[in-house]
Amino acid sequence: MGYHKTLSGRQALLHMAIPLFLLTTFSSRLQAQTRLQQFDDNILEHLAAGRTNGQTVLWRTISDANNYVNVGAPAALLITGLIKNDANMKYNSLYMATSAVGTELINLLVKKLVKRPRPFITNVHLVPVYKPGSYSFPSGHTSSAFSTATSLSRAYPKWYIIAPSFLWAASVGYSRMYLGVHYPTDVAAGAILGTGTALATGFLRH
């Protein structure tokens, strides 16, 4: 009898503890998300307040050039490989192109699943340089830039390839925040996505 009473008491405590634990966890995550959102907003507001005409032209140019770089890099390798009949360059071109396409597909999928609005939509104090469509998370420009930088660096692991590649990718990520079209967390997620996809498709290297 005493055993059953003890068991019933433990079950009651357990039933009370589970929702309390879930509520506490949800509250903690909500507070963390709020702090993270405040962090995102503060950085973008700071960048927007310091804009100048010269910097705006520079970062807009870098952002717009990203797609050309992502297409041009593997294309240049393929053309050079065909001219020189260099199988290594052809394989590396295939590797970079596959990584870029994979990154783009995953990026589109995540955007559709998360559906995070652009910063200028959720924060009326943020005025972007221009207003792109689609969702905000993750940053497509950043993911593609880091995909190209990582795949190129793995194909040709020389410091004079690695340093400029990742400097370019970081510049693209910064440009998206400066222009007010992506949160810092969007950019960070894009960098992780692009780098991870390039690493995952590394088996395509010669």
Buried (B, 14 or more C-beta within 10 A) or exposed (E): EEEEEEEEEEEEEEEEEEEEEEEEEEEEEEEEEEEEBEEBBEBBBEBBEEBEEEEBEBBBEBBEBBEEBBBEBBBEBBEEBEEEEBEBBBBBBBBBBBBBBBBBEBBEEBBEEEEBEBBBEBBEEBEBBEEBEEBBBBBBBBBBBBBBBBBBBBBBEEEEBBEEBBEBBBBBBBBBBBBBBBBBBBBBBBBBBBBBBBEEBBEBBE
